[in-house]
């Protein structure tokens, strides 16, 4: 359902103001479903349902795309695909919501976003009995992989999303060095300590690693800054256990030492001065153009599979490797995969997701008044994602025989050099359906997983230990995050002195952070019980 349902806020208000209203805590009372007894909802087999569907993708999907048509005919559904670019997904969805448009099925990114959308009357409750009845395979396979997973999808005690388990979050973020540059400056292996890390990036910035006779290279940019924070024990945007409590990384005393070191490197010219805008200049989000085009010698952008070589005929997803191969084939084949550097006290860490990273498949609020249609959408998701391995692979890669075929290990091999964008254009990959249940994806991705394990990607990760939205998060998080980003960037660039960190910690705590830490520790204590 697109138009005709008005969420609780007025549609004439700007999207930014709506977010501010949500942050101020407006409309937080618990809502009651109005759909009646969910057990009475029975989809009609002879009825063609029209379902509006939002995933977020890097390229538009035509309404008559091959896989949209395939699943529509197979399931007796007319799919209304909203083309929302993944790079601007949140902003574009907020504009849709502000104009009164709510899709039937959508992706919600983040625990706090889930809570915010519930508070804004945008999402439908998913009754547990309906979930078990009409999406039994999704429910069973999710619970098998992560017991009590649906507890994390609750707001005010009600389920508002199907958790998207991320099989790749068994592995940490990438640490990729220009192996040819390391060799050119006399380094035989990637650094293991923060001291050697510093020596390495100084050499990459100062000793002409690309041998072009110009001083036009840097050691690292934005994506690799977390490696430095991790060497001091925390990541700024993660919650970690400290004693019997959860604490927020950005305000730990160790971060002051990390920021001081980064400021030193920035002043020395080894951090790319354009790090604030990041490494990606457009297109697919995981592409590190700064690295691919020879500006920096280290990157951590994307996931491990973006940087792996092509492992077999029909292999895909190696976006950065493939792009680098086009620019500099020898450099692409000389990439070196390293470990996070160990800090002064032996600590280390790179970002690593949780199997449950806070992303959900959710449903528009109007479906609470149409439980029959909600049941149908649950059936659709169950049929496509969870009914069989073959259906899952079809949803990911297209039609067997035309677009892919199984090898002896049941790994799907793509035909015709299909890229991720090609798959999205036809309505496959993360368009129909984007639930990658580990029971199936671990089979289809087995060769990539082995490569990741062989290259050390199961080691050295730091996970966020807070897997819920805090009650006060919608009220405080936006302003606290803005203050954090401004402070960290200002200290790194030298616009503000290192003493500004102490002021930031005080303001963070009095501005709502202390309340959030209290709520996080209370949640953690209940979880441990």
LINTA-V541982 format. One record per run of one state. SS is the DSSP state (A for helix, B for strand, O for the rest). FROM is the first residue (numbers start at 1). TO is the last residue. If there is no record, write none. Layout:
SS|FROM|TO  SS|FROM|TO
This chain:
O|1|14  A|15|23  O|24|37  A|38|40  O|41|48  B|49|53  O|54|56  B|57|57  O|58|65  A|66|75  O|76|76  B|77|81  O|82|84  B|85|85  A|86|98  O|99|104  B|105|109  O|110|110  A|111|119  O|120|122  B|123|123  O|124|127  A|128|134  O|135|135  A|136|145  O|146|148  A|149|153  B|154|155  O|156|157  B|158|159  O|160|161  B|162|165  O|166|166  A|167|170  O|171|175  B|176|177  O|178|178  A|179|184  O|185|192  B|193|193  A|194|206  O|207|217  B|218|218  O|219|219  B|220|220  O|221|221  A|222|231  O|232|238  B|239|242  O|243|244  B|245|248  A|249|251  O|252|253  A|254|268  O|269|270  B|271|271  O|272|274  A|275|277  O|278|288  A|289|292  O|293|295  B|296|296  O|297|297  B|298|299  O|300|303  A|304|307  O|308|318  A|319|327  O|328|328  A|329|333  O|334|335  B|336|337  O|338|341  B|342|342  O|343|349  B|350|351  O|352|355  B|356|364  A|365|369  O|370|370  A|371|386  O|387|388  A|389|397  O|398|399  B|400|400  O|401|403  B|404|406  O|407|411  B|412|414  O|415|419  A|420|425  O|426|437  A|438|444  O|445|445  A|446|454  O|455|460  B|461|462  O|463|472  A|473|493  O|494|499  A|500|528  O|529|529
